[in-house]
């Protein structure tokens, strides 16, 4: 008997059902009404409350003219209980919502590197009924992005493939081309000597300092080096950085010119963007994803949205507008 009594005095661990019991007593103001709500007998509820009180070391409710009301200790316990119960209710509501919609509860991880496109595409994805949430996972190296898609670390990557990079795809990975050739433009200060030209020659740019990524950082450096060799030109004064802030500071100060995405936004009194004559620099924009996933199921819809976002980018710089007006119809029907 002594050993059995000792076992009965072992403190109980409060569970969610115990917190709901306390909340029911407070909300109904009566053990009998709370028992009815909880689907148990009043003696059973009284016994459960007593065990909780012994475990916590004090009375949680007292009887008054208003019924069962919390003691100071009970009020503190209930304050914490409400926080936990609200959180649990929110979890159950979200899980129920997604189970009824037939969706996954994991966020869609959007990777790659594509300039302006990531944020509006991520926002659009987050509004779709088949996407619970979106997590952005940028990586400037397209090879790393493709690998992350293959190992399920990223669900959708928007990447540029340079012409010298074959970018082979693992067996479980698919790619949808948004368009086969997007030009690379050049940025410079608004008062740069070449800024008054609508399009500049690549050779003319070699007379001025150039800012670009470090050699080997991505396939881009190998590609531009090959283009320069084939054109028999050379950038002799080159700044290297992976910092967008540093690039912009160098461009603004006329310290350098440098390659920029076609969709970059121009600032008339700061940095201007010019096309490079005859489009010697270009790359392919791709959507990379795994087969038999929710992204694969909706890739046509995603592709169409990317085209719409490009269409809405008109006005970002004059070179983009000219390129879009001559290639937009073909781009919109691609894929």
Secondary structure, DSSP 4 states (H G I P E B T S, - for coil): -HHHHHHHTSPPPP-HHHHHHHHHHHHHSSHHHHHHHHTS-HHHHHHHHHHHHHHHTS--EEEETTEEEE-HHHHHHHHHHHHHHHHHHHHHHHHHHHHHHT--SSPEEEEE--TTHHHHHHHHHHTSTT-S-EEEEE-S-HHHHHHHHHTTS-SEEEEEEETT---PPPTTEEEEEEEEEEEEEEEEETTSTTTT-SEE-HHHHTTS-EEEPPTTSSHHHHHHHHHHHHHT----SEEE-S-HHHHHHHHHTTS-EEEEETTPPP-TTSEEEEEETT--SEEEEEEEEETTSHHHHTHHHHHHHHHHHHHTTTTS-HHHHHHHHHHHHHHHH--
